[in-house]
């Protein structure tokens, strides 16, 4: 696929997807199409262990493009702007994950959002569906839907309470107010806040440490358990964890992990997907 509004780079087993449009990296049907295609590309590449999402310049994603909003008015309806068949990264794992943005939960590789600037509306939604979030100092975050007479997009009303609790989520959802990254940190919405020059180095250092010290199989299984367990009771979670424990204890990376621990050296994980 020709990339017009995104960029893609793989280095040190980390795929970086950069949202890149001159209009504040605003989300469009074209960006949605490219983004899903790139997620599928990274998911199926055995050389990729983790995925970082960020924005070009000093904005993460400003949400819906203003021209697209005008287009909705002209058409008298909401138009997602996508054409043709979209890639389906993360689909087929659980029925609950087979939907826009929820497909992130079905991916086998961790997704980390490096929020390098404003994240509004759909841009905030995208960041919330990442597994971890690091933000630049002063970044403005907002749900924004209320000011447009729209509902919380793409399950934001489902995921925000699970990230930061109902009371804080209601604050953001019912007011559509702007919060800075520093306040978002106190809410638990982001994992860390860093100066602009430190955001990407910190993100890559964190991810490199994660994929070096944790086996691919453990990352894959842990991520699946986290989001699956959001939909089931504790007994089912424990029973599944026992099944996974018995299975993974027979794998070569378990032997390698134990040996590395006993020999006090970095593990050398297998390259299996």
PAFI-369554 format. One record per residue (C-alpha): residue in one letter; x, y, z. Coordinates in Angstrom, 1 decimal. Each point is the difference from the previous one (the first is absolute). Example, Ala and Ser with C-alpha at 12.3 -4.5 7.8 and 13.67 -1.06 7.14 Angstrom:
2
+--------+--------+--------+--------+
: residu :      X :      Y :      Z :
+--------+--------+--------+--------+
:      A :   12.3 :   -4.5 :    7.8 :
:      S :    1.4 :    3.4 :   -0.7 :
+--------+--------+--------+--------+
//
This chain:
273
+--------+--------+--------+--------+
: residu :      X :      Y :      Z :
+--------+--------+--------+--------+
:      X :    0.0 :    0.0 :    0.0 :
:      X :    1.2 :    3.5 :   -0.8 :
:      X :    0.3 :    2.0 :    3.2 :
:      X :   -1.3 :    3.5 :   -0.3 :
:      X :   -0.9 :    1.0 :    3.6 :
:      X :    2.1 :   -2.4 :    2.1 :
:      X :    3.7 :   -1.0 :    0.3 :
:      X :    1.4 :   -3.4 :    0.9 :
:      X :    3.4 :   -0.9 :    1.3 :
:      X :    1.3 :   -3.2 :    1.6 :
:      X :    3.2 :    0.1 :    2.1 :
:      X :    1.3 :   -2.1 :    2.8 :
:      X :   -3.1 :   -2.2 :   -0.2 :
:      X :   -2.3 :    3.0 :    0.6 :
:      X :   -2.5 :    1.1 :   -2.7 :
:      X :   -0.8 :    3.8 :    0.2 :
:      X :   -3.2 :    1.2 :   -1.6 :
:      X :   -0.1 :    3.8 :   -0.4 :
:      X :   -3.2 :    1.8 :   -0.8 :
:      X :    1.0 :    2.7 :   -2.5 :
:      X :   -2.3 :    2.5 :   -1.5 :
:      X :    0.5 :    3.8 :   -0.3 :
:      X :   -3.3 :    0.7 :    1.7 :
:      X :    1.1 :   -0.9 :    3.6 :
:      X :    0.1 :   -3.7 :   -0.9 :
:      X :   -3.8 :    0.0 :   -0.1 :
:      X :   -1.7 :   -3.4 :   -0.4 :
:      X :   -1.5 :   -0.8 :   -3.4 :
:      X :   -1.3 :   -3.0 :   -1.7 :
:      X :    3.3 :   -0.3 :   -1.9 :
:      X :    2.0 :    0.1 :    3.3 :
:      X :   -2.3 :   -2.6 :    1.5 :
:      X :    0.6 :   -2.2 :   -3.0 :
:      X :    3.8 :    0.4 :    0.0 :
:      X :    0.2 :   -0.4 :    3.8 :
:      X :   -1.8 :   -3.3 :    0.0 :
:      X :    2.1 :   -1.2 :   -2.9 :
:      X :    3.2 :    0.9 :    1.9 :
:      X :   -1.2 :   -1.7 :    3.2 :
:      X :   -0.6 :   -3.2 :   -2.0 :
:      X :    3.4 :    0.4 :   -1.6 :
:      X :    1.7 :    0.3 :    3.4 :
:      X :   -2.1 :   -2.8 :    1.5 :
:      X :    1.1 :   -2.5 :   -2.7 :
:      X :    3.6 :    1.0 :   -0.1 :
:      X :    2.1 :   -2.4 :    2.2 :
:      X :    2.7 :    2.7 :    0.2 :
:      X :   -2.3 :    2.3 :    1.9 :
:      X :   -0.4 :   -0.5 :    3.7 :
:      X :   -1.9 :    3.2 :    0.9 :
:      X :   -1.8 :    3.0 :   -1.6 :
:      X :    0.4 :    3.7 :    0.8 :
:      X :   -2.6 :    2.5 :   -1.2 :
:      X :    0.7 :    3.7 :   -0.1 :
:      X :   -0.7 :    3.1 :   -2.1 :
:      X :    2.1 :    2.1 :   -2.3 :
:      X :    1.0 :    3.5 :    1.2 :
:      X :   -1.3 :    1.0 :    3.4 :
:      X :   -3.5 :   -1.4 :   -0.2 :
:      X :   -1.1 :   -3.6 :    0.6 :
:      X :   -3.4 :    0.1 :   -1.7 :
:      X :   -2.6 :    2.8 :    0.1 :
:      X :   -2.9 :   -2.4 :   -0.6 :
:      X :   -2.4 :    0.4 :   -2.8 :
:      X :    1.1 :    2.3 :   -2.9 :
:      X :   -2.1 :    3.2 :   -0.1 :
:      X :   -0.7 :   -0.5 :   -3.7 :
:      X :   -1.3 :   -3.5 :    0.7 :
:      X :   -2.3 :    1.5 :    2.7 :
:      X :   -1.3 :    2.5 :   -2.6 :
:      X :   -0.5 :   -3.0 :   -2.4 :
:      X :   -2.2 :   -1.7 :    2.6 :
:      X :   -2.2 :    3.0 :    0.1 :
:      X :   -0.2 :    0.2 :   -3.8 :
:      X :   -0.9 :   -3.7 :   -0.3 :
:      X :   -2.4 :    0.2 :    2.9 :
:      X :    1.6 :   -3.0 :    1.6 :
:      X :    3.2 :   -1.3 :    1.5 :
:      X :    2.4 :   -1.3 :   -2.6 :
:      X :    3.1 :   -1.9 :    1.2 :
:      X :    1.8 :    0.8 :   -3.2 :
:      X :    1.3 :   -3.6 :   -0.5 :
:      X :   -0.3 :   -1.7 :   -3.3 :
:      X :    0.6 :   -3.6 :   -1.0 :
:      X :    1.0 :   -2.9 :    2.2 :
:      X :    1.9 :    1.0 :    3.2 :
:      X :    2.8 :   -2.2 :    1.5 :
:      X :   -1.1 :   -1.8 :    3.2 :
:      X :    2.9 :    0.0 :    2.4 :
:      X :   -0.8 :   -1.8 :    3.2 :
:      X :   -3.3 :   -1.4 :   -1.3 :
:      X :   -1.1 :   -3.6 :    0.7 :
:      X :    1.3 :   -0.2 :    3.6 :
:      X :   -3.2 :    0.8 :    1.7 :
:      X :   -3.3 :    1.3 :   -1.4 :
:      X :    0.2 :    3.0 :    2.4 :
:      X :    3.3 :    1.1 :   -1.6 :
:      X :   -1.3 :   -0.1 :   -3.6 :
:      X :   -0.9 :    3.7 :   -0.2 :
:      X :    1.7 :    3.4 :   -0.7 :
:      X :    2.7 :    0.7 :    2.5 :
:      X :   -0.8 :   -3.0 :    2.1 :
:      X :    2.1 :   -2.0 :   -2.5 :
:      X :    3.0 :    1.2 :    1.9 :
:      X :   -0.9 :   -2.4 :    2.8 :
:      X :    0.3 :   -2.9 :   -2.5 :
:      X :    3.6 :    0.8 :   -1.0 :
:      X :    2.7 :   -2.2 :    1.3 :
:      X :    2.5 :    2.8 :    0.4 :
:      X :    0.0 :    2.9 :    2.4 :
:      X :   -1.1 :    3.4 :   -1.3 :
:      X :    1.5 :    3.1 :    1.6 :
:      X :   -1.3 :    3.6 :   -0.7 :
:      X :    2.6 :    2.7 :    0.1 :
:      X :   -2.3 :    3.0 :    0.3 :
:      X :    2.2 :    2.8 :   -1.4 :
:      X :   -2.7 :    2.7 :    0.1 :
:      X :   -3.7 :    0.6 :    0.0 :
:      X :   -2.3 :   -3.1 :   -0.1 :
:      X :   -3.7 :    0.9 :   -0.5 :
:      X :   -3.1 :   -2.1 :   -0.8 :
:      X :    1.1 :   -2.9 :   -2.1 :
:      X :    3.6 :    0.7 :    0.7 :
:      X :   -0.6 :   -0.5 :    3.7 :
:      X :   -2.0 :   -3.1 :   -0.7 :
:      X :    3.0 :   -1.4 :   -2.0 :
:      X :    2.3 :    0.7 :    2.9 :
:      X :   -2.4 :   -1.6 :    2.5 :
:      X :    0.0 :   -3.3 :   -1.9 :
:      X :    3.8 :   -0.2 :    0.2 :
:      X :    1.4 :   -2.2 :    2.7 :
:      X :    2.2 :    2.8 :    1.5 :
:      X :    0.1 :    3.8 :   -0.5 :
:      X :    2.9 :    2.4 :    0.4 :
:      X :   -0.8 :    3.7 :   -0.5 :
:      X :    2.0 :    3.2 :   -0.6 :
:      X :   -0.2 :    2.8 :    2.5 :
:      X :   -2.9 :    2.3 :   -0.6 :
:      X :   -1.8 :   -2.3 :   -2.5 :
:      X :   -3.7 :    0.8 :   -0.1 :
:      X :   -2.4 :   -2.9 :    0.2 :
:      X :   -3.8 :    0.2 :   -0.5 :
:      X :   -2.9 :   -2.2 :   -0.8 :
:      X :   -1.5 :    3.0 :   -2.0 :
:      X :   -3.2 :   -1.8 :   -1.1 :
:      X :   -2.3 :    2.0 :    2.2 :
:      X :    0.9 :    3.2 :   -1.7 :
:      X :   -1.1 :   -1.5 :   -3.3 :
:      X :   -3.3 :   -1.5 :    1.1 :
:      X :    1.5 :   -3.5 :   -0.4 :
:      X :    0.2 :   -3.0 :    2.2 :
:      X :    3.3 :   -1.3 :    1.5 :
:      X :    1.6 :   -1.7 :   -3.1 :
:      X :    0.9 :   -3.6 :   -0.5 :
:      X :   -0.6 :   -1.3 :    3.5 :
:      X :    1.8 :    2.8 :    1.9 :
:      X :   -2.8 :   -0.2 :    2.6 :
:      X :    1.0 :   -3.7 :    0.5 :
:      X :    3.8 :    0.3 :    0.1 :
:      X :    0.5 :    3.3 :    1.9 :
:      X :   -1.7 :   -1.2 :    3.3 :
:      X :    2.1 :   -3.2 :   -0.2 :
:      X :    3.2 :    2.1 :   -0.4 :
:      X :   -0.6 :    2.7 :    2.6 :
:      X :   -3.1 :   -0.9 :    1.9 :
:      X :   -3.6 :    1.1 :   -0.4 :
:      X :    0.1 :    3.3 :    1.9 :
:      X :    3.0 :    1.4 :   -2.0 :
:      X :   -1.3 :   -1.4 :   -3.2 :
:      X :   -3.3 :    1.7 :    0.5 :
:      X :    1.8 :    3.3 :    0.5 :
:      X :    1.7 :   -0.3 :   -3.4 :
:      X :   -3.0 :   -1.5 :   -1.8 :
:      X :   -2.7 :    2.3 :    1.3 :
:      X :    1.9 :    3.3 :   -0.4 :
:      X :    2.3 :   -0.6 :   -3.0 :
:      X :    2.4 :    2.3 :    1.8 :
:      X :    3.7 :    0.2 :   -0.8 :
:      X :    2.4 :   -1.6 :    2.4 :
:      X :    3.8 :    0.4 :   -0.3 :
:      X :    2.3 :   -3.0 :    0.1 :
:      X :    1.0 :    0.8 :    3.5 :
:      X :   -3.5 :   -0.3 :    1.3 :
:      X :   -0.5 :   -3.1 :   -2.1 :
:      X :    2.9 :   -1.6 :    1.8 :
:      X :   -1.6 :    0.6 :    3.4 :
:      X :   -3.2 :   -1.8 :   -1.4 :
:      X :    2.0 :   -3.0 :   -1.2 :
:      X :   -0.9 :    0.7 :   -3.6 :
:      X :    3.7 :    0.2 :   -1.0 :
:      X :    3.0 :   -1.9 :    1.3 :
:      X :    2.5 :    2.8 :    0.0 :
:      X :    0.4 :    3.7 :   -1.1 :
:      X :    3.2 :    1.0 :   -1.6 :
:      X :    1.6 :    3.1 :   -1.6 :
:      X :   -0.2 :    0.0 :   -3.8 :
:      X :    3.6 :   -1.0 :   -0.5 :
:      X :   -0.4 :   -3.0 :    2.3 :
:      X :   -3.3 :   -1.4 :   -1.1 :
:      X :    1.1 :   -2.2 :   -2.9 :
:      X :    3.4 :   -1.1 :    1.6 :
:      X :   -1.9 :   -1.0 :    3.2 :
:      X :   -2.7 :   -1.8 :   -1.9 :
:      X :    2.5 :   -2.0 :   -2.1 :
:      X :    2.2 :   -0.8 :    3.1 :
:      X :   -3.1 :   -1.2 :    1.9 :
:      X :   -1.1 :   -2.2 :   -2.9 :
:      X :    3.5 :   -1.4 :   -0.7 :
:      X :    0.3 :   -1.0 :    3.7 :
:      X :   -3.4 :   -1.6 :   -0.1 :
:      X :    0.6 :   -2.1 :   -3.1 :
:      X :    3.5 :   -1.0 :    1.2 :
:      X :   -0.9 :   -1.1 :    3.5 :
:      X :   -3.5 :   -1.5 :   -0.8 :
:      X :   -0.4 :   -2.9 :   -2.4 :
:      X :   -2.1 :    0.4 :   -3.1 :
:      X :   -2.3 :   -2.8 :    1.2 :
:      X :   -0.5 :    1.6 :    3.4 :
:      X :   -0.8 :    3.4 :   -1.6 :
:      X :   -2.5 :   -1.6 :   -2.4 :
:      X :   -1.8 :   -2.0 :    2.7 :
:      X :    0.0 :    2.7 :    2.6 :
:      X :   -1.5 :    2.5 :   -2.4 :
:      X :   -2.7 :   -2.5 :   -1.0 :
:      X :   -0.8 :   -0.8 :    3.6 :
:      X :   -0.2 :    3.7 :    1.0 :
:      X :   -2.7 :    0.9 :   -2.5 :
:      X :   -1.8 :   -3.3 :    0.1 :
:      X :   -0.3 :    0.2 :    3.7 :
:      X :   -1.8 :    3.3 :   -0.3 :
:      X :   -2.9 :   -2.0 :   -1.4 :
:      X :   -0.2 :   -3.0 :    2.4 :
:      X :   -0.1 :   -1.0 :    3.7 :
:      X :    2.9 :   -0.6 :    2.2 :
:      X :   -0.4 :   -3.8 :    0.0 :
:      X :    0.2 :   -0.2 :   -3.8 :
:      X :    3.1 :    2.2 :    0.2 :
:      X :    1.7 :   -2.2 :    2.5 :
:      X :   -0.9 :   -3.2 :   -1.9 :
:      X :    1.4 :    1.4 :   -3.3 :
:      X :    3.1 :    1.2 :    1.7 :
:      X :    0.6 :   -3.5 :    1.3 :
:      X :   -0.4 :   -1.4 :   -3.5 :
:      X :    2.5 :    2.6 :   -1.4 :
:      X :    2.5 :   -0.7 :    2.8 :
:      X :    0.0 :   -3.7 :   -0.7 :
:      X :    0.4 :    0.6 :   -3.8 :
:      X :    2.8 :    2.7 :    0.3 :
:      X :    2.0 :   -2.0 :    2.5 :
:      X :    0.7 :   -2.5 :   -2.8 :
:      X :    1.4 :    2.6 :   -2.4 :
:      X :    3.7 :    0.6 :   -0.8 :
:      X :   -0.3 :    3.7 :    1.2 :
:      X :   -0.9 :   -1.3 :    3.5 :
:      X :    3.2 :   -2.0 :    0.1 :
:      X :    1.9 :    3.0 :   -1.3 :
:      X :   -1.6 :    2.4 :    2.5 :
:      X :    0.9 :   -2.3 :    3.0 :
:      X :    3.5 :   -0.5 :   -1.2 :
:      X :    0.5 :    3.8 :   -0.6 :
:      X :   -1.3 :    0.6 :    3.5 :
:      X :    2.3 :   -2.5 :    1.6 :
:      X :    3.0 :    1.1 :   -2.0 :
:      X :   -0.7 :    3.7 :    0.6 :
:      X :    0.1 :    0.9 :   -3.7 :
:      X :   -2.4 :    1.6 :   -2.5 :
:      X :   -2.4 :   -2.6 :   -1.6 :
:      X :    0.4 :   -1.0 :   -3.7 :
:      X :   -3.6 :   -0.4 :   -1.0 :
:      X :   -1.0 :   -2.1 :   -3.0 :
:      X :   -1.0 :    1.9 :   -3.2 :
:      X :   -3.4 :   -1.7 :   -0.3 :
:      X :   -3.0 :    2.3 :   -0.6 :
+--------+--------+--------+--------+
//
